[in-house]
Amino acid sequence: MSNKAASLVDQAKKWATNYGDFPNGAEGAALTASLRVRAAWDDNDADAVADMFAENGSLLLGDEQLNGRERIRAYLTDWFAGAYKGVRMVDRPIDVRLLTDEVAVAVTEGGLVLPGEDEPLPHHKSRSTWVLVRSDGDWTVMSLQSSPIGS
């Protein structure tokens, strides 16, 4: 196997661990929405993060309540260009529940990882609640709310 192929296999194995106890089935499928948000966040790609939200979705980030995909996009564009440039997201699923075939709630724990760090610093740790909806077979985010979990 070439070095590039081996690297891709290693990356895929590492990324697969992000599903926690929910790697398969309907719960794992719902989690793909939060994992795609995380991947876009890690790239500091405000457009890709915003596009993972429903048109009327919401994001509570710190004290900022961002309603609607375009408000999320505008806020994160400024955020990623400023003090949070290079910040990654760590997010591990704790619980995933399907409320219907088209609605799931996930609880995750993690936080924001500053450049040069491997894990969130104590004051950047959070627990998040995701409301995920499936439309036309694809999972998106209706709401994401993160709360600090203290130091």
MOCOR-V859781 format. One record per backbone hydrogen bond with DSSP energy under -0.5 kcal/mol. NH is the residue of the N-H (numbers start at 1). CO is the residue of the C=O. E is the energy in kcal/mol with one decimal. If there is no record, write none. Layout:
# MOCOR-V859781
NH&CO&E, NH&CO&E
This chain:
# MOCOR-V859781
6&2&-2.7, 7&3&-2.3, 8&4&-2.3, 9&5&-2.3, 10&6&-2.4, 11&7&-2.4, 12&8&-2.3, 13&9&-2.4, 14&10&-2.3, 15&11&-2.8, 16&12&-2.2, 17&13&-0.9, 17&14&-0.8, 18&15&-1.9, 19&16&-1.4, 20&17&-1.6, 22&19&-2.3, 28&24&-1.5, 29&25&-2.0, 30&26&-2.4, 31&27&-2.1, 32&28&-0.7, 32&29&-1.0, 33&30&-1.5, 34&30&-0.5, 35&31&-2.3, 36&32&-2.2, 37&33&-1.9, 38&34&-2.3, 39&35&-2.4, 40&36&-2.3, 41&37&-2.8, 42&38&-2.7, 43&39&-1.1, 44&41&-2.0, 45&40&-2.5, 46&44&-0.9, 49&45&-2.3, 50&46&-2.7, 51&47&-2.5, 52&48&-0.7, 52&49&-1.4, 53&50&-1.8, 54&141&-2.9, 57&54&-2.5, 58&142&-2.1, 59&66&-2.5, 60&144&-2.9, 61&59&-0.7, 61&64&-2.8, 62&60&-0.5, 64&61&-2.3, 65&63&-0.6, 66&59&-3.1, 66&64&-0.7, 67&65&-0.7, 68&57&-3.5, 68&66&-0.5, 69&55&-2.0, 72&68&-2.1, 73&69&-2.6, 74&70&-2.4, 75&71&-2.4, 76&72&-2.6, 77&73&-2.3, 78&74&-1.8, 79&75&-2.5, 80&76&-3.1, 81&77&-1.2, 82&78&-1.1, 82&79&-0.6, 84&79&-1.6, 85&82&-1.7, 87&84&-1.9, 88&113&-2.6, 90&111&-3.0, 92&109&-3.1, 93&18&-0.6, 94&107&-3.5, 95&107&-1.7, 97&105&-2.7, 99&97&-0.6, 99&103&-2.4, 100&103&-1.8, 104&132&-2.7, 105&97&-2.7, 106&130&-2.3, 107&95&-2.8, 108&128&-2.5, 109&92&-2.3, 110&126&-2.8, 111&90&-2.8, 112&124&-1.6, 113&88&-2.9, 114&112&-0.6, 117&114&-2.3, 121&112&-0.5, 124&121&-2.7, 125&122&-1.1, 126&110&-2.6, 127&147&-2.5, 128&108&-2.7, 129&145&-2.6, 130&106&-3.1, 131&143&-2.8, 132&104&-3.1, 132&130&-0.6, 133&140&-2.3, 134&102&-2.5, 135&133&-0.5, 135&138&-2.6, 138&135&-1.8, 140&133&-2.9, 141&52&-2.9, 142&131&-3.1, 142&140&-0.5, 143&131&-1.6, 144&58&-1.8, 145&129&-2.1, 146&60&-1.5, 147&127&-2.7, 149&125&-1.5
